[in-house]
Amino acid sequence: MKLVIGIIKPFKLNEVCTSLSSMYVHEINVVEVKGFGRQKAFIEHYHGAEFHVDFINKIRIEVTVDEEQLEQAISTIKSSACSGEIGDGKIFIYDLN
């Protein structure tokens, strides 16, 4: 068994979950996380005040799959989470014993 962890943009969550369920992966854990990579921080204005936003909202999805499903799960997450912009996310794979 493998644990596949994907860090994706929040608006891509439904698309990723739908794609994974089409390959018969129905147990998905979802956690809201914050972080940054090449996107870095940005400045936001609210009621005339400036706020430095250091971390960007992301979604962490966790899926367990068999060895035979691993490549398909990775390609499914990649294709459905891709928006073509910086910050599309990362995929991590861990062995489960």
C-alpha positions as CSV (number, residue, x, y, z in Angstrom):
1,M,0.0,0.0,0.0
2,K,1.1,3.6,-0.7
3,L,0.0,6.8,0.8
4,V,-0.3,9.6,-1.8
5,I,-0.5,13.1,-0.5
6,G,-1.3,16.0,-2.8
7,I,-1.1,19.7,-2.1
8,I,-3.5,21.4,-4.4
9,K,-5.3,24.7,-4.9
10,P,-8.6,24.9,-3.1
11,F,-10.7,25.4,-6.2
12,K,-9.4,22.2,-7.8
13,L,-10.6,20.0,-4.9
14,N,-13.9,18.9,-6.5
15,E,-12.3,18.1,-9.8
16,V,-9.6,16.0,-8.1
17,C,-12.1,14.1,-5.9
18,T,-14.3,13.4,-8.9
19,S,-11.4,12.1,-10.9
20,L,-10.1,9.9,-8.1
21,S,-13.6,8.5,-7.4
22,S,-13.8,7.6,-11.1
23,M,-10.8,5.3,-10.6
24,Y,-12.6,3.7,-7.6
25,V,-10.7,5.6,-4.9
26,H,-13.5,6.5,-2.4
27,E,-11.5,7.1,0.8
28,I,-10.0,10.6,0.7
29,N,-8.9,12.7,3.6
30,V,-9.0,16.5,3.0
31,V,-7.2,19.0,5.2
32,E,-7.0,22.8,4.8
33,V,-3.4,23.9,5.0
34,K,-1.4,27.1,4.4
35,G,2.0,27.5,2.8
36,F,4.0,29.0,0.0
37,G,6.6,28.0,-2.5
38,R,7.6,30.1,-5.5
39,Q,4.4,32.1,-5.1
40,K,5.8,33.9,-2.1
41,A,3.8,36.5,-0.1
42,F,1.6,39.2,-1.4
43,I,-0.1,42.4,-0.1
44,E,-3.8,42.6,0.3
45,H,-5.8,45.7,1.1
46,Y,-8.8,45.7,3.4
47,H,-10.7,48.8,4.5
48,G,-7.8,51.0,3.6
49,A,-5.2,48.9,5.6
50,E,-2.4,46.8,4.0
51,F,-2.0,43.2,5.1
52,H,1.0,41.1,4.2
53,V,-0.2,37.6,3.5
54,D,2.7,35.3,4.1
55,F,1.0,32.0,3.5
56,I,-1.4,30.9,0.8
57,N,-4.4,28.6,1.4
58,K,-4.0,25.1,0.0
59,I,-5.7,21.8,0.3
60,R,-4.0,18.6,1.4
61,I,-5.6,15.4,0.1
62,E,-4.5,12.0,1.3
63,V,-5.3,8.8,-0.5
64,T,-4.2,5.2,0.1
65,V,-3.8,3.0,-3.0
66,D,-2.4,-0.4,-4.0
67,E,0.9,-0.6,-5.8
68,E,-1.0,-1.3,-9.1
69,Q,-3.1,1.9,-8.7
70,L,-0.2,4.2,-7.8
71,E,0.8,5.5,-11.3
72,Q,-2.8,6.0,-12.2
73,A,-3.5,7.9,-9.0
74,I,-0.5,10.2,-9.5
75,S,-1.4,11.0,-13.1
76,T,-5.1,11.5,-12.1
77,I,-4.1,14.0,-9.5
78,K,-1.6,15.8,-11.8
79,S,-4.1,16.1,-14.7
80,S,-7.1,17.2,-12.6
81,A,-5.1,19.6,-10.3
82,C,-3.2,21.3,-13.1
83,S,-4.1,24.9,-13.9
84,G,-0.9,25.7,-15.7
85,E,0.1,28.4,-13.2
86,I,2.7,28.6,-10.4
87,G,1.5,27.0,-7.2
88,D,-0.4,24.0,-8.7
89,G,1.0,21.9,-5.9
90,K,3.1,18.9,-5.0
91,I,2.6,15.1,-4.7
92,F,4.3,13.0,-2.1
93,I,4.3,9.2,-1.9
94,Y,5.0,7.1,1.2
95,D,5.2,3.4,1.8
96,L,2.6,1.9,4.2
97,N,3.5,-1.2,6.1
